Amino acid sequence: MESKLRSMLKSITFRGVAILVTLAVSYFFLGSIFQSIFFTVVMNIVGMLVYYLHERAWNVFTWHREG
């Protein structure tokens, strides 16, 4: 089982990549850096929370887990 800290660190690094991708794509469609930054911040805060909860939920199941 992963520790809560490890799950949190994984979610933070994943968010870093997601932030860059979301910012680039939203800027492409919106054409405004300010709107893109706002959209990116909101979406990534929500995304980080959802990812963390998803990771923790999977720790409930032992299916195909080794060790």
N, CA, C, O and CB atoms as a CASP TS submission, in Angstrom:
PFRMAT TS
TARGET T0000
AUTHOR 0000-0000-0000
METHOD Language model
MODEL 1
PARENT N/A
ATOM      1  N   MET     1       0.851  -1.180   0.000  1.00  0.00           N
ATOM      2  CA  MET     1       0.000   0.000   0.000  1.00  0.00           C
ATOM      3  C   MET     1       0.895   1.241   0.000  1.00  0.00           C
ATOM      4  O   MET     1       1.915   1.285   0.688  1.00  0.00           O
ATOM      5  CB  MET     1      -0.967  -0.001   1.231  1.00  0.00           C
ATOM      6  N   GLU     2       0.505   2.229  -0.768  1.00  0.00           N
ATOM      7  CA  GLU     2       1.242   3.485  -0.804  1.00  0.00           C
ATOM      8  C   GLU     2       0.895   4.340   0.403  1.00  0.00           C
ATOM      9  O   GLU     2      -0.213   4.284   0.936  1.00  0.00           O
ATOM     10  CB  GLU     2       0.946   4.249  -2.097  1.00  0.00           C
ATOM     11  N   SER     3       1.872   5.130   0.817  1.00  0.00           N
ATOM     12  CA  SER     3       1.588   6.074   1.894  1.00  0.00           C
ATOM     13  C   SER     3       0.795   7.252   1.331  1.00  0.00           C
ATOM     14  O   SER     3       0.779   7.491   0.123  1.00  0.00           O
ATOM     15  CB  SER     3       2.904   6.564   2.568  1.00  0.00           C
ATOM     16  N   LYS     4       0.147   7.971   2.222  1.00  0.00           N
ATOM     17  CA  LYS     4      -0.598   9.161   1.798  1.00  0.00           C
ATOM     18  C   LYS     4       0.349  10.211   1.223  1.00  0.00           C
ATOM     19  O   LYS     4      -0.004  10.917   0.279  1.00  0.00           O
ATOM     20  CB  LYS     4      -1.393   9.753   2.982  1.00  0.00           C
ATOM     21  N   LEU     5       1.544  10.314   1.786  1.00  0.00           N
ATOM     22  CA  LEU     5       2.525  11.277   1.295  1.00  0.00           C
ATOM     23  C   LEU     5       2.939  10.955  -0.139  1.00  0.00           C
ATOM     24  O   LEU     5       3.020  11.850  -0.980  1.00  0.00           O
ATOM     25  CB  LEU     5       3.756  11.297   2.209  1.00  0.00           C
ATOM     26  N   ARG     6       3.200   9.677  -0.418  1.00  0.00           N
ATOM     27  CA  ARG     6       3.579   9.274  -1.780  1.00  0.00           C
ATOM     28  C   ARG     6       2.459   9.585  -2.768  1.00  0.00           C
ATOM     29  O   ARG     6       2.720  10.090  -3.860  1.00  0.00           O
ATOM     30  CB  ARG     6       3.921   7.770  -1.826  1.00  0.00           C
ATOM     31  N   SER     7       1.229   9.292  -2.401  1.00  0.00           N
ATOM     32  CA  SER     7       0.092   9.610  -3.269  1.00  0.00           C
ATOM     33  C   SER     7       0.007  11.110  -3.517  1.00  0.00           C
ATOM     34  O   SER     7      -0.279  11.537  -4.636  1.00  0.00           O
ATOM     35  CB  SER     7      -1.222   9.100  -2.650  1.00  0.00           C
ATOM     36  N   MET     8       0.248  11.904  -2.501  1.00  0.00           N
ATOM     37  CA  MET     8       0.191  13.354  -2.644  1.00  0.00           C
ATOM     38  C   MET     8       1.314  13.855  -3.556  1.00  0.00           C
ATOM     39  O   MET     8       1.072  14.700  -4.417  1.00  0.00           O
ATOM     40  CB  MET     8       0.280  14.031  -1.266  1.00  0.00           C
ATOM     41  N   LEU     9       2.528  13.350  -3.382  1.00  0.00           N
ATOM     42  CA  LEU     9       3.643  13.774  -4.226  1.00  0.00           C
ATOM     43  C   LEU     9       3.425  13.389  -5.686  1.00  0.00           C
ATOM     44  O   LEU     9       3.761  14.156  -6.588  1.00  0.00           O
ATOM     45  CB  LEU     9       4.944  13.169  -3.719  1.00  0.00           C
ATOM     46  N   LYS    10       2.866  12.207  -5.919  1.00  0.00           N
ATOM     47  CA  LYS    10       2.547  11.798  -7.286  1.00  0.00           C
ATOM     48  C   LYS    10       1.512  12.729  -7.899  1.00  0.00           C
ATOM     49  O   LYS    10       1.612  13.081  -9.075  1.00  0.00           O
ATOM     50  CB  LYS    10       2.037  10.351  -7.311  1.00  0.00           C
ATOM     51  N   SER    11       0.530  13.126  -7.123  1.00  0.00           N
ATOM     52  CA  SER    11      -0.508  14.008  -7.658  1.00  0.00           C
ATOM     53  C   SER    11       0.061  15.387  -7.978  1.00  0.00           C
ATOM     54  O   SER    11      -0.369  16.019  -8.942  1.00  0.00           O
ATOM     55  CB  SER    11      -1.673  14.134  -6.662  1.00  0.00           C
ATOM     56  N   ILE    12       1.020  15.862  -7.187  1.00  0.00           N
ATOM     57  CA  ILE    12       1.623  17.175  -7.437  1.00  0.00           C
ATOM     58  C   ILE    12       2.452  17.169  -8.724  1.00  0.00           C
ATOM     59  O   ILE    12       2.349  18.100  -9.523  1.00  0.00           O
ATOM     60  CB  ILE    12       2.503  17.591  -6.246  1.00  0.00           C
ATOM     61  N   THR    13       3.268  16.141  -8.935  1.00  0.00           N
ATOM     62  CA  THR    13       4.072  16.089 -10.154  1.00  0.00           C
ATOM     63  C   THR    13       3.199  15.914 -11.389  1.00  0.00           C
ATOM     64  O   THR    13       3.477  16.501 -12.435  1.00  0.00           O
ATOM     65  CB  THR    13       5.088  14.956 -10.070  1.00  0.00           C
ATOM     66  N   PHE    14       2.161  15.121 -11.275  1.00  0.00           N
ATOM     67  CA  PHE    14       1.234  14.945 -12.393  1.00  0.00           C
ATOM     68  C   PHE    14       0.550  16.267 -12.722  1.00  0.00           C
ATOM     69  O   PHE    14       0.359  16.599 -13.891  1.00  0.00           O
ATOM     70  CB  PHE    14       0.182  13.863 -12.067  1.00  0.00           C
ATOM     71  N   ARG    15       0.184  17.013 -11.696  1.00  0.00           N
ATOM     72  CA  ARG    15      -0.464  18.313 -11.907  1.00  0.00           C
ATOM     73  C   ARG    15       0.465  19.280 -12.625  1.00  0.00           C
ATOM     74  O   ARG    15       0.009  20.081 -13.440  1.00  0.00           O
ATOM     75  CB  ARG    15      -0.911  18.913 -10.570  1.00  0.00           C
ATOM     76  N   GLY    16       1.767  19.217 -12.332  1.00  0.00           N
ATOM     77  CA  GLY    16       2.715  20.104 -13.010  1.00  0.00           C
ATOM     78  C   GLY    16       2.662  19.945 -14.525  1.00  0.00           C
ATOM     79  O   GLY    16       2.634  20.931 -15.261  1.00  0.00           O
ATOM     80  N   VAL    17       2.651  18.711 -14.978  1.00  0.00           N
ATOM     81  CA  VAL    17       2.528  18.437 -16.411  1.00  0.00           C
ATOM     82  C   VAL    17       1.158  18.883 -16.910  1.00  0.00           C
ATOM     83  O   VAL    17       1.057  19.515 -17.962  1.00  0.00           O
ATOM     84  CB  VAL    17       2.747  16.932 -16.704  1.00  0.00           C
ATOM     85  N   ALA    18       0.119  18.562 -16.174  1.00  0.00           N
ATOM     86  CA  ALA    18      -1.243  18.916 -16.578  1.00  0.00           C
ATOM     87  C   ALA    18      -1.429  20.430 -16.661  1.00  0.00           C
ATOM     88  O   ALA    18      -2.157  20.918 -17.525  1.00  0.00           O
ATOM     89  CB  ALA    18      -2.255  18.319 -15.599  1.00  0.00           C
ATOM     90  N   ILE    19      -0.780  21.169 -15.775  1.00  0.00           N
ATOM     91  CA  ILE    19      -0.879  22.633 -15.796  1.00  0.00           C
ATOM     92  C   ILE    19      -0.343  23.186 -17.116  1.00  0.00           C
ATOM     93  O   ILE    19      -0.980  24.032 -17.744  1.00  0.00           O
ATOM     94  CB  ILE    19      -0.105  23.249 -14.605  1.00  0.00           C
ATOM     95  N   LEU    20       0.810  22.712 -17.527  1.00  0.00           N
ATOM     96  CA  LEU    20       1.398  23.197 -18.776  1.00  0.00           C
ATOM     97  C   LEU    20       0.537  22.852 -19.983  1.00  0.00           C
ATOM     98  O   LEU    20       0.341  23.685 -20.868  1.00  0.00           O
ATOM     99  CB  LEU    20       2.790  22.619 -18.959  1.00  0.00           C
ATOM    100  N   VAL    21       0.027  21.638 -20.022  1.00  0.00           N
ATOM    101  CA  VAL    21      -0.824  21.217 -21.139  1.00  0.00           C
ATOM    102  C   VAL    21      -2.122  22.010 -21.160  1.00  0.00           C
ATOM    103  O   VAL    21      -2.539  22.492 -22.213  1.00  0.00           O
ATOM    104  CB  VAL    21      -1.127  19.714 -21.051  1.00  0.00           C
ATOM    105  N   THR    22      -2.764  22.148 -20.003  1.00  0.00           N
ATOM    106  CA  THR    22      -4.027  22.882 -19.931  1.00  0.00           C
ATOM    107  C   THR    22      -3.836  24.342 -20.316  1.00  0.00           C
ATOM    108  O   THR    22      -4.664  24.909 -21.029  1.00  0.00           O
ATOM    109  CB  THR    22      -4.621  22.785 -18.525  1.00  0.00           C
ATOM    110  N   LEU    23      -2.761  24.948 -19.854  1.00  0.00           N
ATOM    111  CA  LEU    23      -2.488  26.343 -20.190  1.00  0.00           C
ATOM    112  C   LEU    23      -2.304  26.518 -21.699  1.00  0.00           C
ATOM    113  O   LEU    23      -2.860  27.443 -22.289  1.00  0.00           O
ATOM    114  CB  LEU    23      -1.241  26.838 -19.443  1.00  0.00           C
ATOM    115  N   ALA    24      -1.536  25.645 -22.312  1.00  0.00           N
ATOM    116  CA  ALA    24      -1.282  25.750 -23.751  1.00  0.00           C
ATOM    117  C   ALA    24      -2.557  25.546 -24.567  1.00  0.00           C
ATOM    118  O   ALA    24      -2.834  26.307 -25.493  1.00  0.00           O
ATOM    119  CB  ALA    24      -0.227  24.731 -24.175  1.00  0.00           C
ATOM    120  N   VAL    25      -3.323  24.526 -24.224  1.00  0.00           N
ATOM    121  CA  VAL    25      -4.546  24.239 -24.976  1.00  0.00           C
ATOM    122  C   VAL    25      -5.585  25.335 -24.768  1.00  0.00           C
ATOM    123  O   VAL    25      -6.230  25.763 -25.725  1.00  0.00           O
ATOM    124  CB  VAL    25      -5.124  22.879 -24.561  1.00  0.00           C
ATOM    125  N   SER    26      -5.756  25.792 -23.533  1.00  0.00           N
ATOM    126  CA  SER    26      -6.749  26.838 -23.282  1.00  0.00           C
ATOM    127  C   SER    26      -6.346  28.152 -23.951  1.00  0.00           C
ATOM    128  O   SER    26      -7.208  28.891 -24.425  1.00  0.00           O
ATOM    129  CB  SER    26      -6.930  27.050 -21.772  1.00  0.00           C
ATOM    130  N   TYR    27      -5.057  28.448 -23.994  1.00  0.00           N
ATOM    131  CA  TYR    27      -4.614  29.660 -24.692  1.00  0.00           C
ATOM    132  C   TYR    27      -4.884  29.552 -26.193  1.00  0.00           C
ATOM    133  O   TYR    27      -5.277  30.528 -26.832  1.00  0.00           O
ATOM    134  CB  TYR    27      -3.112  29.909 -24.441  1.00  0.00           C
ATOM    135  N   PHE    28      -4.672  28.369 -26.742  1.00  0.00           N
ATOM    136  CA  PHE    28      -4.946  28.145 -28.165  1.00  0.00           C
ATOM    137  C   PHE    28      -6.410  28.437 -28.486  1.00  0.00           C
ATOM    138  O   PHE    28      -6.711  29.062 -29.502  1.00  0.00           O
ATOM    139  CB  PHE    28      -4.593  26.697 -28.562  1.00  0.00           C
ATOM    140  N   PHE    29      -7.321  27.984 -27.619  1.00  0.00           N
ATOM    141  CA  PHE    29      -8.750  28.169 -27.876  1.00  0.00           C
ATOM    142  C   PHE    29      -9.280  29.528 -27.418  1.00  0.00           C
ATOM    143  O   PHE    29     -10.137  30.110 -28.082  1.00  0.00           O
ATOM    144  CB  PHE    29      -9.528  27.081 -27.195  1.00  0.00           C
ATOM    145  N   LEU    30      -8.785  30.031 -26.304  1.00  0.00           N
ATOM    146  CA  LEU    30      -9.317  31.280 -25.758  1.00  0.00           C
ATOM    147  C   LEU    30      -8.614  32.522 -26.298  1.00  0.00           C
ATOM    148  O   LEU    30      -9.232  33.579 -26.431  1.00  0.00           O
ATOM    149  CB  LEU    30      -9.210  31.261 -24.258  1.00  0.00           C
ATOM    150  N   GLY    31      -7.342  32.400 -26.606  1.00  0.00           N
ATOM    151  CA  GLY    31      -6.593  33.526 -27.141  1.00  0.00           C
ATOM    152  C   GLY    31      -6.246  34.601 -26.120  1.00  0.00           C
ATOM    153  O   GLY    31      -5.674  35.630 -26.480  1.00  0.00           O
ATOM    154  N   SER    32      -6.577  34.382 -24.870  1.00  0.00           N
ATOM    155  CA  SER    32      -6.295  35.347 -23.804  1.00  0.00           C
ATOM    156  C   SER    32      -5.479  34.658 -22.719  1.00  0.00           C
ATOM    157  O   SER    32      -5.908  33.655 -22.148  1.00  0.00           O
ATOM    158  CB  SER    32      -7.615  35.939 -23.213  1.00  0.00           C
ATOM    159  N   ILE    33      -4.304  35.203 -22.442  1.00  0.00           N
ATOM    160  CA  ILE    33      -3.456  34.588 -21.422  1.00  0.00           C
ATOM    161  C   ILE    33      -4.094  34.683 -20.040  1.00  0.00           C
ATOM    162  O   ILE    33      -3.945  33.769 -19.230  1.00  0.00           O
ATOM    163  CB  ILE    33      -2.077  35.250 -21.408  1.00  0.00           C
ATOM    164  N   PHE    34      -4.800  35.774 -19.761  1.00  0.00           N
ATOM    165  CA  PHE    34      -5.421  35.932 -18.443  1.00  0.00           C
ATOM    166  C   PHE    34      -6.564  34.940 -18.237  1.00  0.00           C
ATOM    167  O   PHE    34      -6.671  34.334 -17.171  1.00  0.00           O
ATOM    168  CB  PHE    34      -5.937  37.361 -18.271  1.00  0.00           C
ATOM    169  N   GLN    35      -7.412  34.772 -19.239  1.00  0.00           N
ATOM    170  CA  GLN    35      -8.489  33.781 -19.142  1.00  0.00           C
ATOM    171  C   GLN    35      -7.915  32.375 -19.066  1.00  0.00           C
ATOM    172  O   GLN    35      -8.433  31.527 -18.339  1.00  0.00           O
ATOM    173  CB  GLN    35      -9.447  33.898 -20.343  1.00  0.00           C
ATOM    174  N   SER    36      -6.857  32.131 -19.808  1.00  0.00           N
ATOM    175  CA  SER    36      -6.226  30.811 -19.810  1.00  0.00           C
ATOM    176  C   SER    36      -5.619  30.481 -18.451  1.00  0.00           C
ATOM    177  O   SER    36      -5.737  29.351 -17.976  1.00  0.00           O
ATOM    178  CB  SER    36      -5.149  30.740 -20.891  1.00  0.00           C
ATOM    179  N   ILE    37      -4.974  31.456 -17.825  1.00  0.00           N
ATOM    180  CA  ILE    37      -4.397  31.236 -16.498  1.00  0.00           C
ATOM    181  C   ILE    37      -5.496  30.956 -15.483  1.00  0.00           C
ATOM    182  O   ILE    37      -5.376  30.029 -14.682  1.00  0.00           O
ATOM    183  CB  ILE    37      -3.561  32.453 -16.057  1.00  0.00           C
ATOM    184  N   PHE    38      -6.561  31.743 -15.507  1.00  0.00           N
ATOM    185  CA  PHE    38      -7.670  31.523 -14.577  1.00  0.00           C
ATOM    186  C   PHE    38      -8.271  30.135 -14.777  1.00  0.00           C
ATOM    187  O   PHE    38      -8.474  29.398 -13.812  1.00  0.00           O
ATOM    188  CB  PHE    38      -8.752  32.604 -14.761  1.00  0.00           C
ATOM    189  N   PHE    39      -8.552  29.783 -16.016  1.00  0.00           N
ATOM    190  CA  PHE    39      -9.119  28.472 -16.334  1.00  0.00           C
ATOM    191  C   PHE    39      -8.186  27.356 -15.871  1.00  0.00           C
ATOM    192  O   PHE    39      -8.632  26.372 -15.281  1.00  0.00           O
ATOM    193  CB  PHE    39      -9.385  28.351 -17.846  1.00  0.00           C
ATOM    194  N   THR    40      -6.903  27.509 -16.137  1.00  0.00           N
ATOM    195  CA  THR    40      -5.913  26.496 -15.769  1.00  0.00           C
ATOM    196  C   THR    40      -5.828  26.314 -14.258  1.00  0.00           C
ATOM    197  O   THR    40      -5.772  25.183 -13.775  1.00  0.00           O
ATOM    198  CB  THR    40      -4.544  26.871 -16.323  1.00  0.00           C
ATOM    199  N   VAL    41      -5.818  27.400 -13.516  1.00  0.00           N
ATOM    200  CA  VAL    41      -5.739  27.319 -12.055  1.00  0.00           C
ATOM    201  C   VAL    41      -6.954  26.582 -11.495  1.00  0.00           C
ATOM    202  O   VAL    41      -6.808  25.666 -10.685  1.00  0.00           O
ATOM    203  CB  VAL    41      -5.639  28.730 -11.437  1.00  0.00           C
ATOM    204  N   VAL    42      -8.137  26.976 -11.921  1.00  0.00           N
ATOM    205  CA  VAL    42      -9.363  26.342 -11.412  1.00  0.00           C
ATOM    206  C   VAL    42      -9.384  24.856 -11.760  1.00  0.00           C
ATOM    207  O   VAL    42      -9.635  24.020 -10.892  1.00  0.00           O
ATOM    208  CB  VAL    42     -10.617  27.041 -11.989  1.00  0.00           C
ATOM    209  N   MET    43      -9.123  24.525 -13.016  1.00  0.00           N
ATOM    210  CA  MET    43      -9.187  23.129 -13.443  1.00  0.00           C
ATOM    211  C   MET    43      -8.146  22.262 -12.739  1.00  0.00           C
ATOM    212  O   MET    43      -8.415  21.096 -12.450  1.00  0.00           O
ATOM    213  CB  MET    43      -8.997  23.038 -14.946  1.00  0.00           C
ATOM    214  N   ASN    44      -6.984  22.801 -12.464  1.00  0.00           N
ATOM    215  CA  ASN    44      -5.945  21.987 -11.849  1.00  0.00           C
ATOM    216  C   ASN    44      -6.111  21.824 -10.348  1.00  0.00           C
ATOM    217  O   ASN    44      -5.671  20.820  -9.789  1.00  0.00           O
ATOM    218  CB  ASN    44      -4.610  22.581 -12.134  1.00  0.00           C
ATOM    219  N   ILE    45      -6.723  22.769  -9.696  1.00  0.00           N
ATOM    220  CA  ILE    45      -7.058  22.571  -8.282  1.00  0.00           C
ATOM    221  C   ILE    45      -8.086  21.454  -8.161  1.00  0.00           C
ATOM    222  O   ILE    45      -7.943  20.555  -7.332  1.00  0.00           O
ATOM    223  CB  ILE    45      -7.600  23.887  -7.644  1.00  0.00           C
ATOM    224  N   VAL    46      -9.104  21.514  -8.978  1.00  0.00           N
ATOM    225  CA  VAL    46     -10.125  20.463  -8.980  1.00  0.00           C
ATOM    226  C   VAL    46      -9.500  19.127  -9.376  1.00  0.00           C
ATOM    227  O   VAL    46      -9.772  18.103  -8.749  1.00  0.00           O
ATOM    228  CB  VAL    46     -11.285  20.825  -9.946  1.00  0.00           C
ATOM    229  N   GLY    47      -8.670  19.137 -10.406  1.00  0.00           N
ATOM    230  CA  GLY    47      -8.033  17.912 -10.875  1.00  0.00           C
ATOM    231  C   GLY    47      -7.129  17.270  -9.837  1.00  0.00           C
ATOM    232  O   GLY    47      -7.089  16.044  -9.729  1.00  0.00           O
ATOM    233  N   MET    48      -6.402  18.076  -9.072  1.00  0.00           N
ATOM    234  CA  MET    48      -5.529  17.532  -8.038  1.00  0.00           C
ATOM    235  C   MET    48      -6.331  16.825  -6.951  1.00  0.00           C
ATOM    236  O   MET    48      -5.957  15.746  -6.493  1.00  0.00           O
ATOM    237  CB  MET    48      -4.682  18.641  -7.425  1.00  0.00           C
ATOM    238  N   LEU    49      -7.413  17.432  -6.552  1.00  0.00           N
ATOM    239  CA  LEU    49      -8.265  16.822  -5.541  1.00  0.00           C
ATOM    240  C   LEU    49      -8.852  15.505  -6.044  1.00  0.00           C
ATOM    241  O   LEU    49      -8.849  14.508  -5.323  1.00  0.00           O
ATOM    242  CB  LEU    49      -9.386  17.783  -5.138  1.00  0.00           C
ATOM    243  N   VAL    50      -9.348  15.499  -7.261  1.00  0.00           N
ATOM    244  CA  VAL    50      -9.943  14.287  -7.833  1.00  0.00           C
ATOM    245  C   VAL    50      -8.896  13.184  -7.977  1.00  0.00           C
ATOM    246  O   VAL    50      -9.178  12.025  -7.671  1.00  0.00           O
ATOM    247  CB  VAL    50     -10.581  14.594  -9.203  1.00  0.00           C
ATOM    248  N   TYR    51      -7.704  13.524  -8.432  1.00  0.00           N
ATOM    249  CA  TYR    51      -6.643  12.529  -8.585  1.00  0.00           C
ATOM    250  C   TYR    51      -6.255  11.911  -7.238  1.00  0.00           C
ATOM    251  O   TYR    51      -6.115  10.693  -7.132  1.00  0.00           O
ATOM    252  CB  TYR    51      -5.412  13.165  -9.244  1.00  0.00           C
ATOM    253  N   TYR    52      -6.086  12.730  -6.232  1.00  0.00           N
ATOM    254  CA  TYR    52      -5.726  12.236  -4.903  1.00  0.00           C
ATOM    255  C   TYR    52      -6.798  11.292  -4.369  1.00  0.00           C
ATOM    256  O   TYR    52      -6.482  10.216  -3.860  1.00  0.00           O
ATOM    257  CB  TYR    52      -5.521  13.408  -3.931  1.00  0.00           C
ATOM    258  N   LEU    53      -8.055  11.689  -4.481  1.00  0.00           N
ATOM    259  CA  LEU    53      -9.151  10.838  -4.007  1.00  0.00           C
ATOM    260  C   LEU    53      -9.208   9.530  -4.793  1.00  0.00           C
ATOM    261  O   LEU    53      -9.495   8.477  -4.224  1.00  0.00           O
ATOM    262  CB  LEU    53     -10.493  11.580  -4.118  1.00  0.00           C
ATOM    263  N   HIS    54      -8.942   9.591  -6.079  1.00  0.00           N
ATOM    264  CA  HIS    54      -8.917   8.388  -6.913  1.00  0.00           C
ATOM    265  C   HIS    54      -7.805   7.439  -6.465  1.00  0.00           C
ATOM    266  O   HIS    54      -8.029   6.234  -6.345  1.00  0.00           O
ATOM    267  CB  HIS    54      -8.728   8.765  -8.393  1.00  0.00           C
ATOM    268  N   GLU    55      -6.623   7.971  -6.222  1.00  0.00           N
ATOM    269  CA  GLU    55      -5.504   7.154  -5.736  1.00  0.00           C
ATOM    270  C   GLU    55      -5.833   6.489  -4.402  1.00  0.00           C
ATOM    271  O   GLU    55      -5.575   5.299  -4.218  1.00  0.00           O
ATOM    272  CB  GLU    55      -4.243   8.012  -5.590  1.00  0.00           C
ATOM    273  N   ARG    56      -6.393   7.244  -3.491  1.00  0.00           N
ATOM    274  CA  ARG    56      -6.722   6.696  -2.178  1.00  0.00           C
ATOM    275  C   ARG    56      -7.826   5.649  -2.285  1.00  0.00           C
ATOM    276  O   ARG    56      -7.792   4.644  -1.575  1.00  0.00           O
ATOM    277  CB  ARG    56      -7.146   7.816  -1.223  1.00  0.00           C
ATOM    278  N   ALA    57      -8.792   5.866  -3.150  1.00  0.00           N
ATOM    279  CA  ALA    57      -9.880   4.899  -3.331  1.00  0.00           C
ATOM    280  C   ALA    57      -9.340   3.570  -3.852  1.00  0.00           C
ATOM    281  O   ALA    57      -9.815   2.514  -3.435  1.00  0.00           O
ATOM    282  CB  ALA    57     -10.943   5.456  -4.299  1.00  0.00           C
ATOM    283  N   TRP    58      -8.369   3.598  -4.746  1.00  0.00           N
ATOM    284  CA  TRP    58      -7.811   2.366  -5.280  1.00  0.00           C
ATOM    285  C   TRP    58      -7.075   1.563  -4.209  1.00  0.00           C
ATOM    286  O   TRP    58      -6.939   0.348  -4.349  1.00  0.00           O
ATOM    287  CB  TRP    58      -6.874   2.676  -6.431  1.00  0.00           C
ATOM    288  N   ASN    59      -6.605   2.195  -3.167  1.00  0.00           N
ATOM    289  CA  ASN    59      -5.934   1.456  -2.092  1.00  0.00           C
ATOM    290  C   ASN    59      -6.889   0.585  -1.294  1.00  0.00           C
ATOM    291  O   ASN    59      -6.446  -0.283  -0.542  1.00  0.00           O
ATOM    292  CB  ASN    59      -5.239   2.417  -1.160  1.00  0.00           C
ATOM    293  N   VAL    60      -8.179   0.796  -1.442  1.00  0.00           N
ATOM    294  CA  VAL    60      -9.173  -0.034  -0.759  1.00  0.00           C
ATOM    295  C   VAL    60      -9.199  -1.436  -1.368  1.00  0.00           C
ATOM    296  O   VAL    60      -9.456  -2.415  -0.667  1.00  0.00           O
ATOM    297  CB  VAL    60     -10.576   0.616  -0.841  1.00  0.00           C
ATOM    298  N   PHE    61      -8.935  -1.531  -2.661  1.00  0.00           N
ATOM    299  CA  PHE    61      -9.030  -2.801  -3.377  1.00  0.00           C
ATOM    300  C   PHE    61      -7.676  -3.494  -3.424  1.00  0.00           C
ATOM    301  O   PHE    61      -6.655  -2.856  -3.680  1.00  0.00           O
ATOM    302  CB  PHE    61      -9.562  -2.581  -4.799  1.00  0.00           C
ATOM    303  N   THR    62      -7.669  -4.793  -3.179  1.00  0.00           N
ATOM    304  CA  THR    62      -6.429  -5.566  -3.221  1.00  0.00           C
ATOM    305  C   THR    62      -6.248  -6.273  -4.558  1.00  0.00           C
ATOM    306  O   THR    62      -5.247  -6.963  -4.752  1.00  0.00           O
ATOM    307  CB  THR    62      -6.408  -6.585  -2.093  1.00  0.00           C
ATOM    308  N   TRP    63      -7.165  -6.122  -5.462  1.00  0.00           N
ATOM    309  CA  TRP    63      -7.151  -6.785  -6.756  1.00  0.00           C
ATOM    310  C   TRP    63      -5.875  -6.459  -7.528  1.00  0.00           C
ATOM    311  O   TRP    63      -5.594  -5.295  -7.812  1.00  0.00           O
ATOM    312  CB  TRP    63      -8.375  -6.382  -7.570  1.00  0.00           C
ATOM    313  N   HIS    64      -5.113  -7.485  -7.861  1.00  0.00           N
ATOM    314  CA  HIS    64      -3.873  -7.398  -8.638  1.00  0.00           C
ATOM    315  C   HIS    64      -2.806  -6.514  -7.993  1.00  0.00           C
ATOM    316  O   HIS    64      -1.980  -5.931  -8.695  1.00  0.00           O
ATOM    317  CB  HIS    64      -4.179  -6.877 -10.012  1.00  0.00           C
ATOM    318  N   ARG    65      -2.817  -6.415  -6.699  1.00  0.00           N
ATOM    319  CA  ARG    65      -1.778  -5.657  -6.002  1.00  0.00           C
ATOM    320  C   ARG    65      -0.775  -6.660  -5.458  1.00  0.00           C
ATOM    321  O   ARG    65      -1.158  -7.667  -4.863  1.00  0.00           O
ATOM    322  CB  ARG    65      -2.377  -4.761  -4.849  1.00  0.00           C
ATOM    323  N   GLU    66       0.498  -6.389  -5.659  1.00  0.00           N
ATOM    324  CA  GLU    66       1.545  -7.288  -5.176  1.00  0.00           C
ATOM    325  C   GLU    66       2.152  -6.740  -3.896  1.00  0.00           C
ATOM    326  O   GLU    66       2.161  -5.532  -3.657  1.00  0.00           O
ATOM    327  CB  GLU    66       2.637  -7.484  -6.248  1.00  0.00           C
ATOM    328  N   GLY    67       2.652  -7.643  -3.089  1.00  0.00           N
ATOM    329  CA  GLY    67       3.362  -7.234  -1.886  1.00  0.00           C
ATOM    330  C   GLY    67       2.452  -7.156  -0.764  1.00  0.00           C
ATOM    331  O   GLY    67       2.867  -6.824   0.346  1.00  0.00           O
TER
END
